[in-house]
Amino acid sequence: MADDKIQLHYWPTPNGWKIAIALEEMGLPYDVHYVDIGAGDQFEPEFLKISPNNRMPAIVDPDGPDGDPISIFESGAILQYLARKTGQFCGPHERDRVVVDQWLMWQMGGLGPMAGQAHHFLKYAPAMDPPQDLPYAKDRYRDEVRRLYGVLDRQLEGQDFVAGDFFSIADMAIWPWASLWEGQDQELEDFTHIARWLIEVGEREGVQRGRALGADKRKDLSGKDQAEARNVLFGKRD
């Protein structure tokens, strides 16, 4: 029944992909509600009730703790919740779980924000009116993403996945952002372990299904015809 399914509030971005991938990998039934961030759906009162920071993804699980419904925002918190709920992809032992949590937090506090800023200043800011082509900002975030790729590449040396020999929510969190390395102005020649891992994770059926969710709705917001969407997405709001 639809009432028993997790309700996923989603748009096809790296943060959205994390949760679509997790739901597919965990085999959890869900309904998708598209939150068009270029049209301002994230500011609608009904969405703000479950995601007060006006960011997607968010979920509503009708079968939450003690059987009561629960709504959750922030992709890292959603991943941890789903891993605890299902007992999957969080590591077989406590030491493993600590490693998973470390790298999940690394993505949330490091790679995600830095790569997001790199995308913004390398791709979107120059397309604004007037153009904001800022060499310092472009270099700052490009270089920081490169540093973080070095950290990840060293972690992946000698092991299959980010936290060890098992696929985890840490991989689910990092892979969507790392898969967009070209938009972050990176090269993979110096990051051979990342290159191998990107292919291996990308070949998983659950990852492919999650990444494909709503792919036809994804737009290049740097285009001339996307000025209004850029204003909505990057405009100043309280």
ABEGO torsion letter per residue (X at the ends): XAAABBBBBBBBBAAAAAAAAAAAAAGBBBBBBBBBAAAGAAABAAAAAABAAGBOBBBBBABBBGGBBBBBBEAAAAAAAAAAAAGBGAEABAAAAAAAAAAAAAAAABAAAAAAAAAAAAAAAAABOBBBBBAAAAAAAAAAAAAAAAAAAAAABGBABAAEABBBAAAAAAAAAAAAAAAAGBBAAABAAAAAAAAAAAABAAAAAAAABGAAABBBAABAAAAAAAAAAABBBX
